[in-house]
Amino acid sequence: MPDQREVQRFLDDFFVKYRIFDILFTERKNPKNAQTMLLLEISPAKRRQIIEQIIVDDYVEGPLTDTLYQISDMWVFGKNFQGHQLYIKISMGRANANTLCISFHIAEKPMRYPFKQTL
């Protein structure tokens, strides 16, 4: 598992690239992403806003080997939205191209946040 500095470094690099090349939301055959957007009434703009608010505390796991696209490692983060945990899997994508959002849906099981501070 990476430490907080490594997660922050990934996020810094991800958001620099995101601002330059934007983000591509992959739409796989699995309908979970679209169902979440409909169920929670998340617009495409709101989905971007949620991703833009990801911080180190939201880290769940990664880097994970990209066995689907074999492009770059994937990182999983979680955000709370309307009482639901959102499972968000992102990647740097290919060089000189969009960042990727591979998954954006309601978590299917409880997620553990190793860096989240509890009050």
N, CA, C and O atoms as a MOPAC input file, in Angstrom:
PM7 MOZYME 1SCF
protein

 N      0.84600 1    -1.17900 1     0.00000 1
 C      0.00000 1     0.00000 1     0.00000 1
 C      0.88900 1     1.23700 1     0.00000 1
 O      1.86700 1     1.30000 1     0.74400 1
 N      0.55500 1     2.21400 1    -0.82500 1
 C      1.34500 1     3.44200 1    -0.84400 1
 C      1.10500 1     4.25700 1     0.42500 1
 O      0.10500 1     4.07000 1     1.11900 1
 N      2.02700 1     5.15200 1     0.71100 1
 C      1.79600 1     6.05200 1     1.83800 1
 C      1.05500 1     7.29200 1     1.33300 1
 O      0.80200 1     7.43000 1     0.13600 1
 N      0.71400 1     8.18300 1     2.24800 1
 C     -0.07200 1     9.36900 1     1.89200 1
 C      0.63700 1    10.24800 1     0.86800 1
 O     -0.00900 1    10.83300 1    -0.00100 1
 N      1.95700 1    10.34300 1     0.96500 1
 C      2.69900 1    11.16500 1    -0.00500 1
 C      2.57700 1    10.60200 1    -1.41600 1
 O      2.44300 1    11.35600 1    -2.37900 1
 N      2.62200 1     9.28600 1    -1.53600 1
 C      2.49600 1     8.66700 1    -2.85800 1
 C      1.10000 1     8.88300 1    -3.43900 1
 O      0.95400 1     9.13500 1    -4.63500 1
 N      0.08500 1     8.78600 1    -2.60000 1
 C     -1.28000 1     9.03600 1    -3.06400 1
 C     -1.41500 1    10.49800 1    -3.47700 1
 O     -2.01400 1    10.79400 1    -4.51100 1
 N     -0.86700 1    11.41300 1    -2.68300 1
 C     -0.92900 1    12.83100 1    -3.03000 1
 C     -0.18800 1    13.10200 1    -4.33400 1
 O     -0.64700 1    13.89700 1    -5.15500 1
 N      0.94200 1    12.45400 1    -4.52800 1
 C      1.70600 1    12.62300 1    -5.77200 1
 C      0.87400 1    12.15200 1    -6.96800 1
 O      0.83900 1    12.81500 1    -8.00600 1
 N      0.20300 1    11.00000 1    -6.81600 1
 C     -0.66600 1    10.53300 1    -7.89900 1
 C     -1.76100 1    11.56000 1    -8.17900 1
 O     -1.99800 1    11.91400 1    -9.33400 1
 N     -2.42600 1    12.03900 1    -7.13300 1
 C     -3.51100 1    13.00800 1    -7.33100 1
 C     -3.00200 1    14.29500 1    -7.96800 1
 O     -3.65700 1    14.84800 1    -8.85200 1
 N     -1.85100 1    14.77400 1    -7.53400 1
 C     -1.27500 1    15.98200 1    -8.14000 1
 C     -1.05200 1    15.76600 1    -9.63300 1
 O     -1.45300 1    16.59300 1   -10.45200 1
 N     -0.41500 1    14.66100 1    -9.98000 1
 C     -0.14700 1    14.35500 1   -11.39000 1
 C     -1.44500 1    14.15500 1   -12.16800 1
 O     -1.58300 1    14.63000 1   -13.29500 1
 N     -2.39200 1    13.45100 1   -11.55800 1
 C     -3.67500 1    13.19500 1   -12.21200 1
 C     -4.38400 1    14.50900 1   -12.53700 1
 O     -4.85500 1    14.69900 1   -13.65800 1
 N     -4.46100 1    15.41300 1   -11.56300 1
 C     -5.21200 1    16.64600 1   -11.79100 1
 C     -4.50000 1    17.60300 1   -12.73700 1
 O     -5.16500 1    18.37200 1   -13.43100 1
 N     -3.18100 1    17.58300 1   -12.78800 1
 C     -2.46900 1    18.37500 1   -13.80200 1
 C     -2.85000 1    17.86100 1   -15.18800 1
 O     -3.20900 1    18.64100 1   -16.07100 1
 N     -2.77100 1    16.56200 1   -15.36900 1
 C     -3.11200 1    15.97100 1   -16.67000 1
 C     -4.59500 1    16.16600 1   -16.98300 1
 O     -4.95500 1    16.43100 1   -18.13000 1
 N     -5.44700 1    16.03700 1   -15.98300 1
 C     -6.89400 1    16.24300 1   -16.14800 1
 C     -7.18000 1    17.64900 1   -16.68600 1
 O     -8.01200 1    17.82100 1   -17.57700 1
 N     -6.49000 1    18.64300 1   -16.14200 1
 C     -6.71200 1    20.02500 1   -16.58000 1
 C     -6.22400 1    20.25400 1   -18.01100 1
 O     -6.75200 1    21.11400 1   -18.71600 1
 N     -5.23900 1    19.50400 1   -18.43300 1
 C     -4.69900 1    19.66800 1   -19.78700 1
 C     -5.48000 1    18.83600 1   -20.80300 1
 O     -5.88400 1    19.34700 1   -21.84700 1
 N     -5.69100 1    17.56100 1   -20.50000 1
 C     -6.26400 1    16.62800 1   -21.47200 1
 C     -7.70800 1    16.22100 1   -21.18400 1
 O     -8.31600 1    15.50500 1   -21.97900 1
 N     -8.26500 1    16.67000 1   -20.05500 1
 C     -9.63800 1    16.33600 1   -19.66700 1
 C     -9.72800 1    14.87500 1   -19.19700 1
 O     -8.70600 1    14.23900 1   -18.93800 1
 N    -10.92200 1    14.36400 1   -19.09200 1
 C    -11.14200 1    13.00300 1   -18.59700 1
 C    -12.11600 1    12.28900 1   -19.51800 1
 O    -13.06500 1    12.88600 1   -20.02600 1
 N    -11.87200 1    11.02000 1   -19.72200 1
 C    -12.75200 1    10.18000 1   -20.51800 1
 C    -13.42500 1     9.19800 1   -19.56900 1
 O    -12.75600 1     8.49000 1   -18.81600 1
 N    -14.74800 1     9.16100 1   -19.61100 1
 C    -15.50700 1     8.22900 1   -18.78900 1
 C    -15.76300 1     6.98700 1   -19.63300 1
 O    -16.50600 1     7.03600 1   -20.61300 1
 N    -15.15000 1     5.88600 1   -19.24900 1
 C    -15.32800 1     4.66000 1   -20.02700 1
 C    -16.68600 1     4.07300 1   -19.69800 1
 O    -17.05800 1     3.96100 1   -18.53000 1
 N    -17.39800 1     3.71100 1   -20.69400 1
 C    -18.72300 1     3.12200 1   -20.51000 1
 C    -18.63700 1     1.66000 1   -20.92100 1
 O    -18.67500 1     1.33100 1   -22.10700 1
 N    -18.52400 1     0.80100 1   -19.94000 1
 C    -18.42700 1    -0.63400 1   -20.20000 1
 C    -19.82300 1    -1.22600 1   -20.34400 1
 O    -20.82900 1    -0.53100 1   -20.20500 1
 N    -19.86000 1    -2.49900 1   -20.62200 1
 C    -21.15300 1    -3.17900 1   -20.77200 1
 C    -21.92000 1    -3.24200 1   -19.45700 1
 O    -23.14600 1    -3.35700 1   -19.45600 1
 N    -21.20800 1    -3.16600 1   -18.34700 1
 C    -21.84900 1    -3.19500 1   -17.03500 1
 C    -22.59200 1    -1.87100 1   -16.82300 1
 O    -21.97300 1    -0.81100 1   -16.91900 1
 N    -23.87300 1    -1.90100 1   -16.54100 1
 C    -24.66500 1    -0.66700 1   -16.45300 1
 C    -24.57800 1     0.06900 1   -15.10700 1
 O    -25.29500 1     1.05000 1   -14.91100 1
 N    -23.72100 1    -0.37400 1   -14.17600 1
 C    -23.69000 1     0.22700 1   -12.83400 1
 C    -23.43800 1     1.73100 1   -12.86100 1
 O    -24.06100 1     2.47900 1   -12.10700 1
 N    -22.52800 1     2.17800 1   -13.72500 1
 C    -22.20500 1     3.60100 1   -13.76400 1
 C    -23.42900 1     4.43100 1   -14.14900 1
 O    -23.76000 1     5.40800 1   -13.47800 1
 N    -24.09600 1     4.03600 1   -15.23000 1
 C    -25.27800 1     4.77500 1   -15.69000 1
 C    -26.41400 1     4.68500 1   -14.67500 1
 O    -27.11800 1     5.67000 1   -14.45300 1
 N    -26.60300 1     3.52600 1   -14.05800 1
 C    -27.65800 1     3.36900 1   -13.05700 1
 C    -27.43600 1     4.30000 1   -11.87200 1
 O    -28.38600 1     4.88500 1   -11.35300 1
 N    -26.18400 1     4.44000 1   -11.44300 1
 C    -25.87700 1     5.33900 1   -10.32700 1
 C    -26.19500 1     6.77500 1   -10.70100 1
 O    -26.77700 1     7.51600 1    -9.90900 1
 N    -25.81500 1     7.16600 1   -11.90300 1
 C    -26.08300 1     8.53800 1   -12.34900 1
 C    -27.58900 1     8.82300 1   -12.33600 1
 O    -28.01700 1     9.89600 1   -11.91200 1
 N    -28.37900 1     7.86800 1   -12.79800 1
 C    -29.83100 1     8.04700 1   -12.82000 1
 C    -30.42700 1     8.02700 1   -11.42100 1
 O    -31.21200 1     8.90700 1   -11.06800 1
 N    -30.06300 1     7.04000 1   -10.62700 1
 C    -30.62100 1     6.87900 1    -9.28900 1
 C    -30.34400 1     8.09300 1    -8.40700 1
 O    -31.23100 1     8.56600 1    -7.69700 1
 N    -29.11500 1     8.59100 1    -8.45400 1
 C    -28.72800 1     9.71200 1    -7.59100 1
 C    -28.86100 1    11.06500 1    -8.28500 1
 O    -28.49700 1    12.09900 1    -7.72500 1
 N    -29.38400 1    11.04800 1    -9.50400 1
 C    -29.57300 1    12.27200 1   -10.29300 1
 C    -28.28000 1    13.07700 1   -10.37300 1
 O    -28.26000 1    14.28000 1   -10.11200 1
 N    -27.21100 1    12.39000 1   -10.73600 1
 C    -25.90200 1    13.03200 1   -10.89000 1
 C    -25.73800 1    13.40500 1   -12.35600 1
 O    -25.72600 1    12.53700 1   -13.22900 1
 N    -25.61300 1    14.68700 1   -12.61700 1
 C    -25.38100 1    15.15300 1   -13.98300 1
 C    -23.91600 1    14.91200 1   -14.34800 1
 O    -23.08600 1    14.70800 1   -13.46200 1
 N    -23.59100 1    14.93200 1   -15.63700 1
 C    -22.18100 1    14.81400 1   -16.01500 1
 C    -21.31000 1    15.88900 1   -15.35400 1
 O    -20.17800 1    15.61100 1   -14.95800 1
 N    -21.83100 1    17.10800 1   -15.23400 1
 C    -21.06400 1    18.18200 1   -14.58700 1
 C    -20.84800 1    17.88100 1   -13.10500 1
 O    -19.76600 1    18.13400 1   -12.57400 1
 N    -21.86100 1    17.34700 1   -12.44000 1
 C    -21.72700 1    16.99900 1   -11.01900 1
 C    -20.73300 1    15.85400 1   -10.84200 1
 O    -19.96200 1    15.84900 1    -9.88300 1
 N    -20.74500 1    14.89900 1   -11.74600 1
 C    -19.78400 1    13.79000 1   -11.67800 1
 C    -18.35500 1    14.33600 1   -11.75500 1
 O    -17.48300 1    13.90100 1   -11.00300 1
 N    -18.12300 1    15.26900 1   -12.64500 1
 C    -16.79700 1    15.89800 1   -12.74400 1
 C    -16.44800 1    16.62000 1   -11.44100 1
 O    -15.32400 1    16.52500 1   -10.94700 1
 N    -17.41900 1    17.33500 1   -10.90100 1
 C    -17.19000 1    18.07500 1    -9.66000 1
 C    -16.81300 1    17.12700 1    -8.52200 1
 O    -15.91900 1    17.43200 1    -7.73200 1
 N    -17.47800 1    15.99800 1    -8.43700 1
 C    -17.16600 1    15.00900 1    -7.39800 1
 C    -15.73600 1    14.50500 1    -7.57800 1
 O    -14.98700 1    14.40000 1    -6.60700 1
 N    -15.36300 1    14.19700 1    -8.79800 1
 C    -13.99800 1    13.72100 1    -9.06100 1
 C    -12.97900 1    14.79900 1    -8.72000 1
 O    -11.92400 1    14.49900 1    -8.16100 1
 N    -13.28300 1    16.04900 1    -9.05100 1
 C    -12.35600 1    17.15400 1    -8.77400 1
 C    -12.15000 1    17.38100 1    -7.28000 1
 O    -11.18800 1    18.04100 1    -6.88800 1
 N    -13.02900 1    16.85200 1    -6.44600 1
 C    -12.92600 1    17.02600 1    -4.99800 1
 C    -12.23700 1    15.85500 1    -4.29700 1
 O    -12.16900 1    15.82800 1    -3.06800 1
 N    -11.73100 1    14.89700 1    -5.05500 1
 C    -11.03700 1    13.75100 1    -4.44800 1
 C     -9.76600 1    14.23300 1    -3.75000 1
 O     -8.99200 1    15.01500 1    -4.30200 1
 N     -9.57200 1    13.74600 1    -2.52200 1
 C     -8.37600 1    14.06400 1    -1.74100 1
 C     -7.77300 1    12.76300 1    -1.20400 1
 O     -8.36100 1    11.69000 1    -1.33700 1
 N     -6.60200 1    12.87900 1    -0.60100 1
 C     -5.90100 1    11.70400 1    -0.06900 1
 C     -6.78600 1    10.91000 1     0.88600 1
 O     -6.76800 1     9.67900 1     0.85100 1
 N     -7.55500 1    11.57700 1     1.73200 1
 C     -8.42800 1    10.88200 1     2.68600 1
 C     -9.42900 1     9.95200 1     2.00000 1
 O     -9.92200 1     9.01300 1     2.62400 1
 N     -9.73300 1    10.20000 1     0.72900 1
 C    -10.70300 1     9.39900 1    -0.01800 1
 C    -10.09300 1     8.12800 1    -0.60800 1
 O    -10.80300 1     7.32000 1    -1.20600 1
 N     -8.78700 1     7.94800 1    -0.44200 1
 C     -8.08600 1     6.78800 1    -0.99600 1
 C     -8.63500 1     5.48900 1    -0.39900 1
 O     -8.85300 1     5.39000 1     0.80800 1
 N     -8.85300 1     4.49500 1    -1.26900 1
 C     -9.31200 1     3.17400 1    -0.84600 1
 C     -8.26400 1     2.11100 1    -1.17400 1
 O     -7.85900 1     1.34700 1    -0.29800 1
 N     -7.82400 1     2.06100 1    -2.43200 1
 C     -6.79200 1     1.09000 1    -2.80100 1
 C     -6.11400 1     1.48400 1    -4.10900 1
 O     -6.61000 1     2.31400 1    -4.87100 1
 N     -4.98600 1     0.87300 1    -4.33500 1
 C     -4.21900 1     1.10700 1    -5.54600 1
 C     -2.78400 1     1.42400 1    -5.18400 1
 O     -2.45900 1     1.62300 1    -4.01400 1
 N     -1.94500 1     1.47100 1    -6.16700 1
 C     -2.26100 1     1.26200 1    -7.57800 1
 C     -2.56100 1    -0.20300 1    -7.89000 1
 O     -1.94100 1    -1.11900 1    -7.35000 1
 N     -3.53100 1    -0.38700 1    -8.77800 1
 C     -3.93400 1    -1.71700 1    -9.23000 1
 C     -3.52900 1    -1.88600 1   -10.69200 1
 O     -3.61500 1    -0.94200 1   -11.47600 1
 N     -3.09700 1    -3.06100 1   -11.04800 1
 C     -2.73400 1    -3.33300 1   -12.43100 1
 C     -3.97500 1    -3.27500 1   -13.30900 1
 O     -5.00600 1    -3.86200 1   -12.98100 1
 N     -3.86800 1    -2.57000 1   -14.41600 1
 C     -4.97000 1    -2.43900 1   -15.36700 1
 C     -4.99100 1    -3.67100 1   -16.26700 1
 O     -4.29100 1    -3.72300 1   -17.27900 1
 N     -5.78900 1    -4.64800 1   -15.89400 1
 C     -5.87300 1    -5.87100 1   -16.69400 1
 C     -6.86900 1    -5.73600 1   -17.84500 1
 O     -6.83600 1    -6.53100 1   -18.78300 1
 N     -7.75500 1    -4.73800 1   -17.78500 1
 C     -8.76700 1    -4.55300 1   -18.81800 1
 C     -8.20000 1    -3.82900 1   -20.03800 1
 O     -8.27200 1    -4.33700 1   -21.15800 1
 N     -7.63600 1    -2.64400 1   -19.81600 1
 C     -7.12800 1    -1.83200 1   -20.92100 1
 C     -5.61100 1    -1.91900 1   -21.06700 1
 O     -5.06700 1    -1.60400 1   -22.12600 1
 N     -4.93000 1    -2.34500 1   -20.00800 1
 C     -3.47200 1    -2.45600 1   -19.98000 1
 C     -2.80200 1    -1.14500 1   -20.38400 1
 O     -1.88000 1    -1.12200 1   -21.20000 1
 N     -3.29000 1    -0.05600 1   -19.79200 1
 C     -2.76300 1     1.27100 1   -20.11400 1
 C     -1.89400 1     1.78600 1   -18.97800 1
 O     -0.69500 1     2.00100 1   -19.15500 1
 N     -2.49200 1     1.98100 1   -17.82500 1
 C     -1.74500 1     2.46900 1   -16.66100 1
 C     -2.45900 1     2.00200 1   -15.39700 1
 O     -3.61800 1     1.58900 1   -15.44000 1
 N     -1.76000 1     2.07300 1   -14.28400 1
 C     -2.33500 1     1.61900 1   -13.02000 1
 C     -3.62100 1     2.36600 1   -12.69100 1
 O     -3.80600 1     3.52200 1   -13.07400 1
 N     -4.50000 1     1.68400 1   -11.97700 1
 C     -5.77200 1     2.26400 1   -11.56500 1
 C     -5.74800 1     2.50200 1   -10.05900 1
 O     -5.11700 1     1.75600 1    -9.31100 1
 N     -6.43300 1     3.53400 1    -9.63200 1
 C     -6.51700 1     3.89600 1    -8.22300 1
 C     -7.98800 1     4.02300 1    -7.85500 1
 O     -8.78300 1     4.54900 1    -8.63300 1
 N     -8.35000 1     3.54300 1    -6.67100 1
 C     -9.74200 1     3.56300 1    -6.22300 1
 C     -9.89400 1     4.55900 1    -5.07600 1
 O     -9.11400 1     4.56900 1    -4.12300 1
 N    -10.91700 1     5.39000 1    -5.19900 1
 C    -11.25700 1     6.37700 1    -4.17900 1
 C    -12.75000 1     6.26600 1    -3.89300 1
 O    -13.50400 1     5.71400 1    -4.69300 1
 N    -13.16200 1     6.78400 1    -2.76900 1
 C    -14.57000 1     6.78200 1    -2.41900 1
 C    -15.00900 1     8.17400 1    -1.99700 1
 O    -14.25900 1     8.90600 1    -1.35100 1
 N    -16.21600 1     8.52600 1    -2.36500 1
 C    -16.80500 1     9.79700 1    -1.94400 1
 C    -18.20900 1     9.50900 1    -1.42900 1
 O    -18.91400 1     8.65300 1    -1.96400 1
 N    -18.60200 1    10.22000 1    -0.40000 1
 C    -19.95000 1    10.10400 1     0.12500 1
 C    -20.83500 1    11.08600 1    -0.63100 1
 O    -20.50100 1    12.26600 1    -0.73700 1
 N    -21.96200 1    10.61000 1    -1.15700 1
 C    -22.88200 1    11.46800 1    -1.89000 1
 C    -24.30000 1    11.01300 1    -1.58200 1
 O    -24.67000 1     9.87100 1    -1.85600 1
 N    -25.08200 1    11.90700 1    -1.01700 1
 C    -26.48300 1    11.63200 1    -0.67300 1
 C    -26.62900 1    10.33500 1     0.12400 1
 O    -27.53400 1     9.53700 1    -0.12100 1
 N    -25.73200 1    10.14500 1     1.06800 1
 C    -25.80300 1     8.97800 1     1.93400 1
 C    -25.29700 1     7.68500 1     1.32000 1
 O    -25.42300 1     6.62200 1     1.92800 1
 N    -24.73400 1     7.75600 1     0.14100 1
 C    -24.18700 1     6.58000 1    -0.54300 1
 C    -22.68200 1     6.73600 1    -0.70300 1
 O    -22.18100 1     7.83600 1    -0.93400 1
 N    -21.96900 1     5.62400 1    -0.57700 1
 C    -20.54500 1     5.62000 1    -0.87100 1
 C    -20.38000 1     5.40000 1    -2.37400 1
 O    -20.87800 1     4.41800 1    -2.92500 1
 N    -19.68100 1     6.31800 1    -3.02600 1
 C    -19.40100 1     6.16000 1    -4.44800 1
 C    -18.03600 1     5.51600 1    -4.62000 1
 O    -17.05800 1     5.94700 1    -4.00900 1
 N    -17.97100 1     4.50500 1    -5.43400 1
 C    -16.74200 1     3.79300 1    -5.78300 1
 C    -16.22900 1     4.42800 1    -7.06900 1
 O    -16.88600 1     4.35600 1    -8.10700 1
 N    -15.05400 1     5.04800 1    -6.99800 1
 C    -14.51100 1     5.78500 1    -8.13700 1
 C    -13.13400 1     5.22600 1    -8.46600 1
 O    -12.21400 1     5.29600 1    -7.65000 1
 N    -12.99900 1     4.67500 1    -9.65800 1
 C    -11.71500 1     4.12000 1   -10.10000 1
 C    -11.19700 1     4.99100 1   -11.24200 1
 O    -11.86100 1     5.14800 1   -12.26600 1
 N     -9.99900 1     5.55700 1   -11.05200 1
 C     -9.42600 1     6.45800 1   -12.04400 1
 C     -8.02900 1     6.00000 1   -12.43600 1
 O     -7.39200 1     5.20100 1   -11.74900 1
 N     -7.57600 1     6.53400 1   -13.56700 1
 C     -6.27500 1     6.16100 1   -14.10800 1
 C     -5.69000 1     7.35600 1   -14.85500 1
 O     -6.42000 1     8.23000 1   -15.32200 1
 N     -4.37200 1     7.37800 1   -14.95900 1
 C     -3.70100 1     8.42800 1   -15.73000 1
 C     -3.96300 1     8.28700 1   -17.22400 1
 O     -3.81400 1     9.26100 1   -17.96200 1
 N     -4.34400 1     7.11800 1   -17.68200 1
 C     -4.57100 1     6.90400 1   -19.10800 1
 C     -3.25900 1     6.84200 1   -19.87600 1
 O     -2.18400 1     6.70900 1   -19.29000 1
 N     -3.36500 1     6.94100 1   -21.18300 1
 C     -2.17300 1     6.90300 1   -22.04500 1
 C     -1.42900 1     8.23500 1   -21.98900 1
 O     -1.99500 1     9.26200 1   -21.61600 1
 N     -0.16500 1     8.20000 1   -22.36200 1
 C      0.62600 1     9.43200 1   -22.43600 1
 C     -0.00200 1    10.37600 1   -23.45900 1
 O     -0.46800 1     9.94300 1   -24.51300 1
 N     -0.00800 1    11.65600 1   -23.14100 1
 C     -0.53000 1    12.69900 1   -24.03200 1
 C     -1.97800 1    12.45800 1   -24.44900 1
 O     -2.36200 1    12.74600 1   -25.58300 1
 N     -2.77100 1    11.93100 1   -23.53000 1
 C     -4.19200 1    11.67800 1   -23.79900 1
 C     -4.97800 1    11.87300 1   -22.50400 1
 O     -4.40800 1    12.15900 1   -21.45100 1
 N     -6.29300 1    11.71300 1   -22.60600 1
 C     -7.18600 1    11.90100 1   -21.46200 1
 C     -6.80600 1    11.04200 1   -20.26800 1
 O     -6.25000 1     9.95300 1   -20.41400 1
 N     -7.12100 1    11.56000 1   -19.07500 1
 C     -7.16800 1    10.70200 1   -17.90400 1
 C     -8.42700 1     9.84400 1   -18.06800 1
 O     -9.27600 1    10.13200 1   -18.91100 1
 N     -8.53800 1     8.79500 1   -17.26000 1
 C     -9.68300 1     7.89300 1   -17.39500 1
 C    -10.43100 1     7.74000 1   -16.07900 1
 O     -9.83300 1     7.70900 1   -15.00300 1
 N    -11.74700 1     7.64600 1   -16.18900 1
 C    -12.58200 1     7.21000 1   -15.07400 1
 C    -13.19500 1     5.89100 1   -15.52200 1
 O    -14.05000 1     5.85200 1   -16.40600 1
 N    -12.74200 1     4.81900 1   -14.89600 1
 C    -13.17000 1     3.48600 1   -15.28500 1
 C    -14.46500 1     3.09400 1   -14.57800 1
 O    -15.31500 1     2.42000 1   -15.15800 1
 N    -14.61000 1     3.51600 1   -13.33000 1
 C    -15.81100 1     3.19000 1   -12.55000 1
 C    -16.27200 1     4.41300 1   -11.77100 1
 O    -15.46300 1     5.17500 1   -11.24100 1
 N    -17.57000 1     4.58000 1   -11.71200 1
 C    -18.19100 1     5.64800 1   -10.92700 1
 C    -19.58600 1     5.15100 1   -10.57600 1
 O    -20.54600 1     5.39800 1   -11.30600 1
 N    -19.68900 1     4.44800 1    -9.45500 1
 C    -20.97700 1     3.85400 1    -9.09000 1
 C    -21.07200 1     3.67900 1    -7.57900 1
 O    -20.08500 1     3.82900 1    -6.85900 1
 N    -22.26400 1     3.36300 1    -7.11700 1
 C    -22.47100 1     3.09400 1    -5.69600 1
 C    -21.65100 1     1.86100 1    -5.32900 1
 O    -21.67700 1     0.85000 1    -6.03100 1
 N    -20.93100 1     1.96100 1    -4.22700 1
 C    -20.09000 1     0.84800 1    -3.77700 1
 C    -20.94600 1    -0.37900 1    -3.49500 1
 O    -22.03300 1    -0.27700 1    -2.92800 1
 N    -20.44500 1    -1.52700 1    -3.89500 1
 C    -21.17000 1    -2.77800 1    -3.68700 1
 C    -20.90900 1    -3.38000 1    -2.31600 1
 O    -21.64400 1    -4.26200 1    -1.87300 1
 N    -19.87500 1    -2.91400 1    -1.64800 1
 C    -19.54600 1    -3.37700 1    -0.29500 1
 C    -18.89200 1    -2.21300 1     0.44500 1
 O    -18.41800 1    -1.27300 1    -0.19200 1
 N    -18.85800 1    -2.25900 1     1.76200 1
 C    -18.22800 1    -1.16500 1     2.51700 1
 C    -16.76700 1    -0.98400 1     2.09400 1
 O    -16.04300 1    -1.95100 1     1.85800 1
 N    -16.36500 1     0.26000 1     2.00800 1
 C    -14.98700 1     0.56600 1     1.62400 1
 C    -14.20400 1     1.01800 1     2.84700 1
 O    -14.74400 1     1.66800 1     3.74300 1
 N    -12.93800 1     0.66700 1     2.87100 1
 C    -12.04800 1     1.04800 1     3.96200 1
 C    -11.14100 1     2.16700 1     3.47800 1
 O    -10.53800 1     2.07800 1     2.40900 1
 N    -11.05300 1     3.22700 1     4.28600 1
 C    -10.25300 1     4.40500 1     3.96000 1
 C     -9.06500 1     4.46100 1     4.91400 1
 O     -9.20900 1     4.96200 1     6.02900 1
 N     -7.91000 1     3.96800 1     4.51700 1
 C     -6.78600 1     3.88100 1     5.45200 1
 C     -6.25200 1     5.22300 1     5.94700 1
 O     -5.60800 1     5.27200 1     6.99500 1
 N     -6.50400 1     6.31200 1     5.21900 1
 C     -5.95400 1     7.60800 1     5.61600 1
 C     -6.99800 1     8.56800 1     6.17300 1
 O     -6.65800 1     9.67700 1     6.58700 1
 N     -8.26000 1     8.15800 1     6.18900 1
 C     -9.32700 1     9.05000 1     6.65400 1
 C     -9.23400 1     9.22100 1     8.15800 1
 O     -9.13900 1     8.25000 1     8.90900 1
 N     -9.26300 1    10.46000 1     8.57700 1
 C     -9.22400 1    10.78900 1    10.00100 1
 C    -10.64100 1    10.75900 1    10.55000 1
 O    -11.53900 1    11.38100 1     9.98200 1
 N    -10.84900 1    10.04900 1    11.63900 1
 C    -12.16400 1    10.02400 1    12.27500 1
 C    -12.16000 1    10.97300 1    13.46100 1
 O    -11.15900 1    11.11400 1    14.16300 1
 N    -13.28500 1    11.61300 1    13.66700 1
 C    -13.39800 1    12.57200 1    14.77700 1
 C    -13.92300 1    11.89700 1    16.01400 1
 O    -14.08500 1    12.54300 1    17.04900 1

